[in-house]
């Protein structure tokens, strides 16, 4: 039985890897198909060249997958997304402070700081997550956010105290 035109074109457009897999499973293919695969591999530089191209292709695919993974990790870091250590889902931050609006810029900064300092993580699937259960990268990111929030809170309190002292000095004169 001879190869029809469609089968011939499909074999001719096959990748080196597909041709090698075809030759490895010779019993499943017509002898004419295997002969065409052998000829194509020989025309493309032989088995060794095909194996080098396959290895290079797999290496490029692995590098591309790593780049995508790094890009996704960077996007998550930019959006300050924390991942659940159990299921990999996104974690929500919950806080115990009141939800009312603040009436001043200093009040808003203080409220945001307190919200961060009192927040805890919650996964929609797994429930509450302790900070210690987060990945080392997320723990480091969270520690940085808490440090910044603490600094902001201290600056606000010190600023208020200084303003009150200054106001007291001005009024007493």
N, C-alpha and C positions, 0 to 999 in steps of 0.2 A: 504494500500500500504506500503510495507516494504522498508527500506532504502537499497539502493544498496551499494556496497563496496566502491565506490569512495566517495559517500556522507558521509559514516561512517568515512572514513579516514580523510576527510576534517574537519569534526566536531571534531574528536579526536585530530587533530593538531591545532585546533583553540585556540586563546589566551583567557584568562579569560574575557577580555573586549568583545570580539566577542561572547562568549557564553552568557554573560549577556545581550548583545543587542539582541541576538536571543531569549532569554527567555522573554525579554520585548515585543517582537513583536511575541508572540506565534501564533497568527492567521495566520501569513504568513508561518508557518512551519508545517511539519507533526508532529503528536503527538509522533511518534517514535524518531524523531530528537530532540524534546524538552526533552523527557525522557532521551536520551543519554546525552544531555547537562547538565541536572540536576545531572545525575550520575557522570559525569566528574567533575563538580564543587564540589560535595560532596567528591569525591575521592581526590581532590586537597586541601581539608581542609575546605570546606564550603564557603558560600556566603561572610561572613565577611573576611575570609582569601583572597578570590579572590578580594574583594574590596580594601584590604590593598595592595595587589600586584599591582593592577591597579593604585592606588594612588602613590605607589612607582615608578612604571614605568613612569607615567606622570611627577613626580618630576624629575626623572633622565633625561627624554627627555628635560624638561625645563632647567635644569642645563647644559646639553650638548649644547642646543641652545644658552644659555648665554655665554658659553665658546667659541663657534664659533664666536659669535658676538664680544666678547672681542678680540679674536685673529685677526679677520678682522680689528677691530679698530686699534690694535697695528701695523698690517702690513701697514695700511694706514698712520699711524703716522710715521713709519720708512721710508716710501717712500715719506713723506711730501705731501701727497695728501690732497687737500682741497675739500670738498663736497659742492655742491650747496645747499643753504638752501631751495630753492623752489622745485627743482626736484630730488635732491639727486645725480645728475651726478657729474663727476669730473670737477673741475675748472681748467682753464689754466691761467697761469700768463703771462700777457703781459707787456712789458716795452716800454718806449718811447725813450730810449737811442739808440745810433747808434749800429749797429750790427758788426762793423769792429773788426778785431783781435787786441789785445793789443800786444805791442812789448816787454814788460818786465813783470816780476813776480809782481812787485809793481803795474804796470799798470793794469794787469789782476785782482788783488785784488781790486783795486779802481773801475774798471769797473763793477765787480760783485757786489760790495757794492752799487754803484749808480743804477744798474739794479734792485736790490731788493728794494731800497728805492723809486724808481719811478714806481714800478710795480703796476698793478691793476689786478683784477680778472675778468675772462670772462667765462661764461658757454656757451657751444655750443647750448643748447636749449633755455636758458632764456636770454642770452645776458650779458651785464655788471652787475657785482655784487659789491655792496659797501662792504667795510671791516666790517662796522657796522652790516651788514645783516648775517655775518658768525655766526656759532655756537660759544658759549663761549670758547670751547676747541680750535677751529680753530683760534679765535681771539687771544687767549693767545699764541698759537704757532706762529702766524704771528707777534705778538708784539715781541716775543723772537728773531725771525729771523731779524726783522728790527733793534732791539737793537744790535745784533751781527754785522750786516752790518754797522751800524753807528760807532760802536767801531772799526771795521776794517778800515773804511774810516779815522777816526781820527788818528789811529795809523800810517797809510800810510802817511798822510799829515804831521804829526809831524816828522816822520822818514825822509821824504824828506827835511823838514826844517832843521832838525839837520844835515843831510848830507851836505846840502848847506852851513850851518854855519861852519861845520868842514872843508869842502873844501875851504871856504873862508879864514879860519884861516891858513890853511896849505899853500895856495898860497900866502898870504900876508907876510909870514915870509921870 
